[in-house]
């Protein structure tokens, strides 16, 4: 036993993947294609994708919302976890990235479960609220531009149902949240969000050292 979280060595990380990861071949292909891109580092890790897939299965979630599609890797993990009637709405602003996503969704025969909305995430959230979608989603994944995370969180909290889950990515900012000498706008926003979440009595939460840090927020 240990009273602190272990820092994972490369060898232990490889062991974790070999003894836990069940990544379908099409997801592995998409991950490899994305890694060749200049922005490939923005993709979530395969074990994070599998973890979110596990959460969706555990909840029996059927209505999912994702902010930040990128090349569709996380979207595809989530769509794979959905039951027959399940649907995921995902949004992004980049047509080149999402063209790759749509190609792989089609290959996986999951396009019918996925609705892509191109446009600013804040505008998509506002439109969903205007359309009467408050409390309509079981699960929300926030992985878009970091400087707007506070706004995304507040609107997502309105859109997710009571007992639903919001998963917030990149809450460590590659460790920079703990470096008080770093004043990058994205880092400062994530610090503000992390501080606010700790005091938010509308939710229960758990911050986990997966990938670049993930916070799970359950709406009461």
LUMLUMKOL-158129 format. One record per residue (C-alpha): residue number from 1; x, y, z. Coordinates in pm, 1 decimal, always signed. Example, Ala and Ser with C-alpha at 12.3 -4.5 7.8 and 13.67 -1.06 7.14 Angstrom:
2
<rec><nr>1</nr><xx>+1230.0</xx><yy>-450.0</yy><zz>+780.0</zz></rec>
<rec><nr>2</nr><xx>+1367.0</xx><yy>-106.0</yy><zz>+714.0</zz></rec>
END
This chain:
220
<rec><nr>1</nr><xx>+0.0</xx><yy>+0.0</yy><zz>+0.0</zz></rec>
<rec><nr>2</nr><xx>+100.6</xx><yy>+362.8</yy><zz>-43.1</zz></rec>
<rec><nr>3</nr><xx>-40.5</xx><yy>+687.5</yy><zz>+90.2</zz></rec>
<rec><nr>4</nr><xx>+65.6</xx><yy>+883.5</yy><zz>-220.9</zz></rec>
<rec><nr>5</nr><xx>+7.8</xx><yy>+828.9</yy><zz>-592.6</zz></rec>
<rec><nr>6</nr><xx>+293.3</xx><yy>+660.5</yy><zz>-772.9</zz></rec>
<rec><nr>7</nr><xx>+487.5</xx><yy>+847.5</yy><zz>-1039.8</zz></rec>
<rec><nr>8</nr><xx>+469.9</xx><yy>+620.3</yy><zz>-1341.8</zz></rec>
<rec><nr>9</nr><xx>+795.3</xx><yy>+522.3</yy><zz>-1509.6</zz></rec>
<rec><nr>10</nr><xx>+799.1</xx><yy>+444.9</yy><zz>-1883.4</zz></rec>
<rec><nr>11</nr><xx>+834.8</xx><yy>+77.6</yy><zz>-1798.2</zz></rec>
<rec><nr>12</nr><xx>+533.5</xx><yy>+81.3</yy><zz>-1566.9</zz></rec>
<rec><nr>13</nr><xx>+329.4</xx><yy>+277.0</yy><zz>-1820.1</zz></rec>
<rec><nr>14</nr><xx>+403.6</xx><yy>+13.3</yy><zz>-2082.4</zz></rec>
<rec><nr>15</nr><xx>+304.7</xx><yy>-256.5</yy><zz>-1833.0</zz></rec>
<rec><nr>16</nr><xx>-24.3</xx><yy>-76.2</yy><zz>-1767.4</zz></rec>
<rec><nr>17</nr><xx>-103.4</xx><yy>-64.7</yy><zz>-2138.1</zz></rec>
<rec><nr>18</nr><xx>-10.4</xx><yy>-428.9</yy><zz>-2195.2</zz></rec>
<rec><nr>19</nr><xx>-226.0</xx><yy>-549.5</yy><zz>-1906.7</zz></rec>
<rec><nr>20</nr><xx>-528.5</xx><yy>-320.6</yy><zz>-1937.7</zz></rec>
<rec><nr>21</nr><xx>-564.0</xx><yy>-158.8</yy><zz>-2278.1</zz></rec>
<rec><nr>22</nr><xx>-813.5</xx><yy>-311.2</yy><zz>-2522.0</zz></rec>
<rec><nr>23</nr><xx>-787.7</xx><yy>-59.6</yy><zz>-2802.9</zz></rec>
<rec><nr>24</nr><xx>-972.8</xx><yy>-164.8</yy><zz>-3120.1</zz></rec>
<rec><nr>25</nr><xx>-753.0</xx><yy>-169.0</yy><zz>-3430.3</zz></rec>
<rec><nr>26</nr><xx>-940.5</xx><yy>+117.3</yy><zz>-3595.8</zz></rec>
<rec><nr>27</nr><xx>-873.9</xx><yy>+338.4</yy><zz>-3293.4</zz></rec>
<rec><nr>28</nr><xx>-507.1</xx><yy>+243.5</yy><zz>-3300.2</zz></rec>
<rec><nr>29</nr><xx>-494.6</xx><yy>+342.1</yy><zz>-3669.6</zz></rec>
<rec><nr>30</nr><xx>-657.9</xx><yy>+677.1</yy><zz>-3596.3</zz></rec>
<rec><nr>31</nr><xx>-423.2</xx><yy>+740.3</yy><zz>-3305.3</zz></rec>
<rec><nr>32</nr><xx>-118.8</xx><yy>+666.5</yy><zz>-3523.1</zz></rec>
<rec><nr>33</nr><xx>-242.0</xx><yy>+894.4</yy><zz>-3802.5</zz></rec>
<rec><nr>34</nr><xx>-307.3</xx><yy>+1173.4</yy><zz>-3554.3</zz></rec>
<rec><nr>35</nr><xx>+36.9</xx><yy>+1138.7</yy><zz>-3395.6</zz></rec>
<rec><nr>36</nr><xx>+194.8</xx><yy>+1220.6</yy><zz>-3731.8</zz></rec>
<rec><nr>37</nr><xx>+27.2</xx><yy>+1562.4</yy><zz>-3731.6</zz></rec>
<rec><nr>38</nr><xx>+198.3</xx><yy>+1873.0</yy><zz>-3596.6</zz></rec>
<rec><nr>39</nr><xx>-80.0</xx><yy>+1904.1</yy><zz>-3336.8</zz></rec>
<rec><nr>40</nr><xx>-91.5</xx><yy>+1532.6</yy><zz>-3262.4</zz></rec>
<rec><nr>41</nr><xx>+0.6</xx><yy>+1589.1</yy><zz>-2898.0</zz></rec>
<rec><nr>42</nr><xx>-353.0</xx><yy>+1722.6</yy><zz>-2839.7</zz></rec>
<rec><nr>43</nr><xx>-498.4</xx><yy>+1373.1</yy><zz>-2865.4</zz></rec>
<rec><nr>44</nr><xx>-594.2</xx><yy>+1195.0</yy><zz>-2543.9</zz></rec>
<rec><nr>45</nr><xx>-407.1</xx><yy>+882.9</yy><zz>-2441.7</zz></rec>
<rec><nr>46</nr><xx>-556.8</xx><yy>+541.9</yy><zz>-2526.3</zz></rec>
<rec><nr>47</nr><xx>-602.3</xx><yy>+449.6</yy><zz>-2160.7</zz></rec>
<rec><nr>48</nr><xx>-795.9</xx><yy>+773.0</yy><zz>-2104.2</zz></rec>
<rec><nr>49</nr><xx>-1019.1</xx><yy>+689.1</yy><zz>-2398.1</zz></rec>
<rec><nr>50</nr><xx>-1082.4</xx><yy>+343.2</yy><zz>-2259.8</zz></rec>
<rec><nr>51</nr><xx>-1149.5</xx><yy>+487.5</yy><zz>-1913.2</zz></rec>
<rec><nr>52</nr><xx>-1415.0</xx><yy>+724.4</yy><zz>-2048.7</zz></rec>
<rec><nr>53</nr><xx>-1565.8</xx><yy>+440.4</yy><zz>-2249.0</zz></rec>
<rec><nr>54</nr><xx>-1583.1</xx><yy>+243.6</yy><zz>-1922.9</zz></rec>
<rec><nr>55</nr><xx>-1758.4</xx><yy>+534.0</yy><zz>-1748.8</zz></rec>
<rec><nr>56</nr><xx>-2021.5</xx><yy>+559.7</yy><zz>-2023.0</zz></rec>
<rec><nr>57</nr><xx>-2086.1</xx><yy>+184.8</yy><zz>-2001.3</zz></rec>
<rec><nr>58</nr><xx>-2100.7</xx><yy>+199.2</yy><zz>-1621.1</zz></rec>
<rec><nr>59</nr><xx>-2355.3</xx><yy>+482.7</yy><zz>-1628.0</zz></rec>
<rec><nr>60</nr><xx>-2564.1</xx><yy>+336.9</yy><zz>-1906.3</zz></rec>
<rec><nr>61</nr><xx>-2536.0</xx><yy>+681.5</yy><zz>-2066.6</zz></rec>
<rec><nr>62</nr><xx>-2722.1</xx><yy>+739.5</yy><zz>-2392.2</zz></rec>
<rec><nr>63</nr><xx>-2690.2</xx><yy>+1115.3</yy><zz>-2454.5</zz></rec>
<rec><nr>64</nr><xx>-2333.3</xx><yy>+1243.9</yy><zz>-2474.6</zz></rec>
<rec><nr>65</nr><xx>-2184.6</xx><yy>+1585.6</yy><zz>-2549.4</zz></rec>
<rec><nr>66</nr><xx>-1823.2</xx><yy>+1654.0</yy><zz>-2643.9</zz></rec>
<rec><nr>67</nr><xx>-1651.0</xx><yy>+1990.8</yy><zz>-2670.2</zz></rec>
<rec><nr>68</nr><xx>-1347.1</xx><yy>+1954.7</yy><zz>-2893.0</zz></rec>
<rec><nr>69</nr><xx>-1359.6</xx><yy>+1683.5</yy><zz>-3158.6</zz></rec>
<rec><nr>70</nr><xx>-1008.0</xx><yy>+1714.4</yy><zz>-3302.8</zz></rec>
<rec><nr>71</nr><xx>-958.3</xx><yy>+1401.5</yy><zz>-3520.5</zz></rec>
<rec><nr>72</nr><xx>-1239.6</xx><yy>+1213.6</yy><zz>-3350.5</zz></rec>
<rec><nr>73</nr><xx>-1038.7</xx><yy>+967.3</yy><zz>-3140.9</zz></rec>
<rec><nr>74</nr><xx>-1217.4</xx><yy>+1038.8</yy><zz>-2812.4</zz></rec>
<rec><nr>75</nr><xx>-1549.1</xx><yy>+1062.8</yy><zz>-2997.4</zz></rec>
<rec><nr>76</nr><xx>-1500.9</xx><yy>+715.9</yy><zz>-3138.9</zz></rec>
<rec><nr>77</nr><xx>-1413.7</xx><yy>+567.1</yy><zz>-2798.5</zz></rec>
<rec><nr>78</nr><xx>-1731.7</xx><yy>+718.4</yy><zz>-2654.8</zz></rec>
<rec><nr>79</nr><xx>-1948.6</xx><yy>+611.7</yy><zz>-2948.2</zz></rec>
<rec><nr>80</nr><xx>-1826.6</xx><yy>+253.5</yy><zz>-2912.2</zz></rec>
<rec><nr>81</nr><xx>-1962.6</xx><yy>+251.4</yy><zz>-2556.0</zz></rec>
<rec><nr>82</nr><xx>-2311.6</xx><yy>+365.4</yy><zz>-2654.1</zz></rec>
<rec><nr>83</nr><xx>-2610.0</xx><yy>+130.6</yy><zz>-2671.3</zz></rec>
<rec><nr>84</nr><xx>-2807.2</xx><yy>+106.1</yy><zz>-2994.9</zz></rec>
<rec><nr>85</nr><xx>-3021.9</xx><yy>+411.4</yy><zz>-2916.5</zz></rec>
<rec><nr>86</nr><xx>-2730.6</xx><yy>+618.5</yy><zz>-2786.3</zz></rec>
<rec><nr>87</nr><xx>-2605.5</xx><yy>+934.6</yy><zz>-2955.4</zz></rec>
<rec><nr>88</nr><xx>-2312.2</xx><yy>+1173.4</yy><zz>-2913.9</zz></rec>
<rec><nr>89</nr><xx>-2303.5</xx><yy>+1537.8</yy><zz>-3020.9</zz></rec>
<rec><nr>90</nr><xx>-1951.3</xx><yy>+1668.4</yy><zz>-3075.4</zz></rec>
<rec><nr>91</nr><xx>-1834.8</xx><yy>+2014.2</yy><zz>-3177.7</zz></rec>
<rec><nr>92</nr><xx>-1520.6</xx><yy>+2169.1</yy><zz>-3325.1</zz></rec>
<rec><nr>93</nr><xx>-1418.9</xx><yy>+2459.3</yy><zz>-3547.7</zz></rec>
<rec><nr>94</nr><xx>-1162.1</xx><yy>+2286.0</yy><zz>-3770.3</zz></rec>
<rec><nr>95</nr><xx>-1284.3</xx><yy>+2122.7</yy><zz>-4091.0</zz></rec>
<rec><nr>96</nr><xx>-950.6</xx><yy>+1955.1</yy><zz>-4169.3</zz></rec>
<rec><nr>97</nr><xx>-931.3</xx><yy>+1775.2</yy><zz>-3835.7</zz></rec>
<rec><nr>98</nr><xx>-1294.9</xx><yy>+1671.3</yy><zz>-3840.1</zz></rec>
<rec><nr>99</nr><xx>-1263.8</xx><yy>+1540.3</yy><zz>-4197.1</zz></rec>
<rec><nr>100</nr><xx>-1023.2</xx><yy>+1280.5</yy><zz>-4058.0</zz></rec>
<rec><nr>101</nr><xx>-1270.2</xx><yy>+1208.8</yy><zz>-3779.1</zz></rec>
<rec><nr>102</nr><xx>-1560.2</xx><yy>+1151.5</yy><zz>-4018.2</zz></rec>
<rec><nr>103</nr><xx>-1351.6</xx><yy>+911.8</yy><zz>-4224.8</zz></rec>
<rec><nr>104</nr><xx>-1285.2</xx><yy>+687.8</yy><zz>-3925.1</zz></rec>
<rec><nr>105</nr><xx>-1640.0</xx><yy>+713.2</yy><zz>-3789.3</zz></rec>
<rec><nr>106</nr><xx>-1765.0</xx><yy>+587.5</yy><zz>-4124.8</zz></rec>
<rec><nr>107</nr><xx>-1515.6</xx><yy>+302.8</yy><zz>-4127.6</zz></rec>
<rec><nr>108</nr><xx>-1632.5</xx><yy>+202.6</yy><zz>-3780.0</zz></rec>
<rec><nr>109</nr><xx>-1993.6</xx><yy>+219.0</yy><zz>-3899.9</zz></rec>
<rec><nr>110</nr><xx>-2080.1</xx><yy>+459.9</yy><zz>-3620.3</zz></rec>
<rec><nr>111</nr><xx>-2156.3</xx><yy>+777.8</yy><zz>-3817.5</zz></rec>
<rec><nr>112</nr><xx>-2527.2</xx><yy>+749.5</yy><zz>-3740.0</zz></rec>
<rec><nr>113</nr><xx>-2455.0</xx><yy>+774.1</yy><zz>-3367.5</zz></rec>
<rec><nr>114</nr><xx>-2242.9</xx><yy>+1088.6</yy><zz>-3403.7</zz></rec>
<rec><nr>115</nr><xx>-2360.9</xx><yy>+1443.1</yy><zz>-3478.5</zz></rec>
<rec><nr>116</nr><xx>-2085.1</xx><yy>+1691.1</yy><zz>-3561.8</zz></rec>
<rec><nr>117</nr><xx>-2150.5</xx><yy>+2062.9</yy><zz>-3523.0</zz></rec>
<rec><nr>118</nr><xx>-1894.0</xx><yy>+2298.3</yy><zz>-3669.9</zz></rec>
<rec><nr>119</nr><xx>-1862.8</xx><yy>+2629.4</yy><zz>-3490.4</zz></rec>
<rec><nr>120</nr><xx>-1746.5</xx><yy>+2783.6</yy><zz>-3167.2</zz></rec>
<rec><nr>121</nr><xx>-1816.4</xx><yy>+2562.6</yy><zz>-2867.2</zz></rec>
<rec><nr>122</nr><xx>-1970.7</xx><yy>+2849.0</yy><zz>-2668.5</zz></rec>
<rec><nr>123</nr><xx>-2216.9</xx><yy>+2916.4</yy><zz>-2949.1</zz></rec>
<rec><nr>124</nr><xx>-2308.4</xx><yy>+2547.6</yy><zz>-2973.3</zz></rec>
<rec><nr>125</nr><xx>-2372.5</xx><yy>+2537.4</yy><zz>-2598.3</zz></rec>
<rec><nr>126</nr><xx>-2583.3</xx><yy>+2852.3</yy><zz>-2614.4</zz></rec>
<rec><nr>127</nr><xx>-2788.4</xx><yy>+2706.0</yy><zz>-2898.0</zz></rec>
<rec><nr>128</nr><xx>-2845.0</xx><yy>+2380.6</yy><zz>-2710.6</zz></rec>
<rec><nr>129</nr><xx>-2973.1</xx><yy>+2574.6</yy><zz>-2410.7</zz></rec>
<rec><nr>130</nr><xx>-3193.9</xx><yy>+2788.0</yy><zz>-2636.5</zz></rec>
<rec><nr>131</nr><xx>-3330.8</xx><yy>+2465.8</yy><zz>-2786.7</zz></rec>
<rec><nr>132</nr><xx>-3444.6</xx><yy>+2347.4</yy><zz>-2444.1</zz></rec>
<rec><nr>133</nr><xx>-3167.4</xx><yy>+2091.5</yy><zz>-2390.3</zz></rec>
<rec><nr>134</nr><xx>-3103.8</xx><yy>+2179.0</yy><zz>-2025.3</zz></rec>
<rec><nr>135</nr><xx>-3063.5</xx><yy>+1860.9</yy><zz>-1819.8</zz></rec>
<rec><nr>136</nr><xx>-3071.2</xx><yy>+1656.0</yy><zz>-2142.1</zz></rec>
<rec><nr>137</nr><xx>-2723.5</xx><yy>+1499.6</yy><zz>-2138.5</zz></rec>
<rec><nr>138</nr><xx>-2587.6</xx><yy>+1213.8</yy><zz>-1929.0</zz></rec>
<rec><nr>139</nr><xx>-2220.3</xx><yy>+1278.5</yy><zz>-1997.2</zz></rec>
<rec><nr>140</nr><xx>-2015.8</xx><yy>+1578.7</yy><zz>-2114.0</zz></rec>
<rec><nr>141</nr><xx>-1647.5</xx><yy>+1574.1</yy><zz>-2213.8</zz></rec>
<rec><nr>142</nr><xx>-1473.0</xx><yy>+1913.9</yy><zz>-2214.7</zz></rec>
<rec><nr>143</nr><xx>-1153.2</xx><yy>+1919.2</yy><zz>-2421.2</zz></rec>
<rec><nr>144</nr><xx>-1164.5</xx><yy>+2241.4</yy><zz>-2622.4</zz></rec>
<rec><nr>145</nr><xx>-975.3</xx><yy>+2572.8</yy><zz>-2595.9</zz></rec>
<rec><nr>146</nr><xx>-864.8</xx><yy>+2609.2</yy><zz>-2236.2</zz></rec>
<rec><nr>147</nr><xx>-915.4</xx><yy>+2985.5</yy><zz>-2190.4</zz></rec>
<rec><nr>148</nr><xx>-1291.4</xx><yy>+2934.2</yy><zz>-2214.9</zz></rec>
<rec><nr>149</nr><xx>-1314.7</xx><yy>+2639.3</yy><zz>-1975.6</zz></rec>
<rec><nr>150</nr><xx>-1495.8</xx><yy>+2836.2</yy><zz>-1703.9</zz></rec>
<rec><nr>151</nr><xx>-1772.8</xx><yy>+2928.4</yy><zz>-1947.5</zz></rec>
<rec><nr>152</nr><xx>-1787.3</xx><yy>+2576.9</yy><zz>-2088.4</zz></rec>
<rec><nr>153</nr><xx>-1818.2</xx><yy>+2429.0</yy><zz>-1741.5</zz></rec>
<rec><nr>154</nr><xx>-2103.9</xx><yy>+2655.4</yy><zz>-1633.4</zz></rec>
<rec><nr>155</nr><xx>-2302.4</xx><yy>+2589.3</yy><zz>-1950.3</zz></rec>
<rec><nr>156</nr><xx>-2227.1</xx><yy>+2217.5</yy><zz>-1939.7</zz></rec>
<rec><nr>157</nr><xx>-2355.8</xx><yy>+2206.4</yy><zz>-1583.4</zz></rec>
<rec><nr>158</nr><xx>-2687.9</xx><yy>+2338.0</yy><zz>-1710.1</zz></rec>
<rec><nr>159</nr><xx>-2697.6</xx><yy>+2084.6</yy><zz>-1993.7</zz></rec>
<rec><nr>160</nr><xx>-2610.9</xx><yy>+1773.0</yy><zz>-1791.7</zz></rec>
<rec><nr>161</nr><xx>-2881.9</xx><yy>+1601.4</yy><zz>-1589.2</zz></rec>
<rec><nr>162</nr><xx>-2876.5</xx><yy>+1552.1</yy><zz>-1214.5</zz></rec>
<rec><nr>163</nr><xx>-2651.9</xx><yy>+1253.2</yy><zz>-1151.0</zz></rec>
<rec><nr>164</nr><xx>-2480.2</xx><yy>+1310.1</yy><zz>-1483.9</zz></rec>
<rec><nr>165</nr><xx>-2106.1</xx><yy>+1339.5</yy><zz>-1532.6</zz></rec>
<rec><nr>166</nr><xx>-1880.8</xx><yy>+1612.0</yy><zz>-1671.5</zz></rec>
<rec><nr>167</nr><xx>-1526.9</xx><yy>+1501.3</yy><zz>-1759.0</zz></rec>
<rec><nr>168</nr><xx>-1279.0</xx><yy>+1788.9</yy><zz>-1781.6</zz></rec>
<rec><nr>169</nr><xx>-948.4</xx><yy>+1727.8</yy><zz>-1958.2</zz></rec>
<rec><nr>170</nr><xx>-604.2</xx><yy>+1890.3</yy><zz>-1920.9</zz></rec>
<rec><nr>171</nr><xx>-651.5</xx><yy>+2008.5</yy><zz>-1563.8</zz></rec>
<rec><nr>172</nr><xx>-276.7</xx><yy>+1966.6</yy><zz>-1497.5</zz></rec>
<rec><nr>173</nr><xx>-160.2</xx><yy>+2168.6</yy><zz>-1799.4</zz></rec>
<rec><nr>174</nr><xx>+150.9</xx><yy>+1948.6</yy><zz>-1821.0</zz></rec>
<rec><nr>175</nr><xx>+224.5</xx><yy>+2029.6</yy><zz>-1455.3</zz></rec>
<rec><nr>176</nr><xx>+220.1</xx><yy>+2405.9</yy><zz>-1505.3</zz></rec>
<rec><nr>177</nr><xx>-81.5</xx><yy>+2455.2</yy><zz>-1275.1</zz></rec>
<rec><nr>178</nr><xx>+154.5</xx><yy>+2387.0</yy><zz>-984.7</zz></rec>
<rec><nr>179</nr><xx>+421.0</xx><yy>+2625.5</yy><zz>-1115.4</zz></rec>
<rec><nr>180</nr><xx>+321.8</xx><yy>+2963.1</yy><zz>-972.7</zz></rec>
<rec><nr>181</nr><xx>+579.0</xx><yy>+3133.4</yy><zz>-1194.0</zz></rec>
<rec><nr>182</nr><xx>+374.1</xx><yy>+3036.2</yy><zz>-1500.9</zz></rec>
<rec><nr>183</nr><xx>+117.6</xx><yy>+3298.5</yy><zz>-1598.1</zz></rec>
<rec><nr>184</nr><xx>+6.7</xx><yy>+3168.1</yy><zz>-1937.9</zz></rec>
<rec><nr>185</nr><xx>-361.7</xx><yy>+3254.7</yy><zz>-1994.5</zz></rec>
<rec><nr>186</nr><xx>-468.6</xx><yy>+2892.0</yy><zz>-2037.6</zz></rec>
<rec><nr>187</nr><xx>-288.1</xx><yy>+2785.5</yy><zz>-1721.3</zz></rec>
<rec><nr>188</nr><xx>-439.4</xx><yy>+3069.6</yy><zz>-1519.7</zz></rec>
<rec><nr>189</nr><xx>-788.5</xx><yy>+2978.6</yy><zz>-1642.1</zz></rec>
<rec><nr>190</nr><xx>-742.8</xx><yy>+2613.3</yy><zz>-1547.9</zz></rec>
<rec><nr>191</nr><xx>-615.9</xx><yy>+2717.2</yy><zz>-1203.4</zz></rec>
<rec><nr>192</nr><xx>-928.1</xx><yy>+2929.8</yy><zz>-1156.8</zz></rec>
<rec><nr>193</nr><xx>-1148.8</xx><yy>+2641.9</yy><zz>-1265.0</zz></rec>
<rec><nr>194</nr><xx>-973.9</xx><yy>+2393.1</yy><zz>-1038.4</zz></rec>
<rec><nr>195</nr><xx>-1013.0</xx><yy>+2631.8</yy><zz>-744.0</zz></rec>
<rec><nr>196</nr><xx>-1378.5</xx><yy>+2695.6</yy><zz>-826.4</zz></rec>
<rec><nr>197</nr><xx>-1461.5</xx><yy>+2326.1</yy><zz>-861.1</zz></rec>
<rec><nr>198</nr><xx>-1323.8</xx><yy>+2249.7</yy><zz>-516.8</zz></rec>
<rec><nr>199</nr><xx>-1569.0</xx><yy>+2499.2</yy><zz>-365.4</zz></rec>
<rec><nr>200</nr><xx>-1868.3</xx><yy>+2417.5</yy><zz>-589.5</zz></rec>
<rec><nr>201</nr><xx>-2133.4</xx><yy>+2254.1</yy><zz>-370.7</zz></rec>
<rec><nr>202</nr><xx>-2351.6</xx><yy>+2183.2</yy><zz>-676.3</zz></rec>
<rec><nr>203</nr><xx>-2127.3</xx><yy>+1889.7</yy><zz>-762.1</zz></rec>
<rec><nr>204</nr><xx>-1910.6</xx><yy>+1612.9</yy><zz>-625.3</zz></rec>
<rec><nr>205</nr><xx>-1573.6</xx><yy>+1564.6</yy><zz>-786.9</zz></rec>
<rec><nr>206</nr><xx>-1250.4</xx><yy>+1369.5</yy><zz>-819.2</zz></rec>
<rec><nr>207</nr><xx>-931.1</xx><yy>+1484.4</yy><zz>-992.1</zz></rec>
<rec><nr>208</nr><xx>-734.6</xx><yy>+1193.9</yy><zz>-1137.8</zz></rec>
<rec><nr>209</nr><xx>-373.6</xx><yy>+1169.2</yy><zz>-1263.9</zz></rec>
<rec><nr>210</nr><xx>-468.3</xx><yy>+1025.1</yy><zz>-1601.8</zz></rec>
<rec><nr>211</nr><xx>-313.5</xx><yy>+1176.6</yy><zz>-1913.0</zz></rec>
<rec><nr>212</nr><xx>-273.5</xx><yy>+1550.7</yy><zz>-1852.2</zz></rec>
<rec><nr>213</nr><xx>-505.2</xx><yy>+1535.3</yy><zz>-1552.1</zz></rec>
<rec><nr>214</nr><xx>-878.6</xx><yy>+1466.3</yy><zz>-1564.5</zz></rec>
<rec><nr>215</nr><xx>-1145.1</xx><yy>+1591.6</yy><zz>-1326.5</zz></rec>
<rec><nr>216</nr><xx>-1470.6</xx><yy>+1401.2</yy><zz>-1294.6</zz></rec>
<rec><nr>217</nr><xx>-1763.4</xx><yy>+1620.5</yy><zz>-1188.6</zz></rec>
<rec><nr>218</nr><xx>-2097.0</xx><yy>+1465.1</yy><zz>-1092.2</zz></rec>
<rec><nr>219</nr><xx>-2393.9</xx><yy>+1701.7</yy><zz>-1082.8</zz></rec>
<rec><nr>220</nr><xx>-2596.7</xx><yy>+1661.7</yy><zz>-763.9</zz></rec>
END
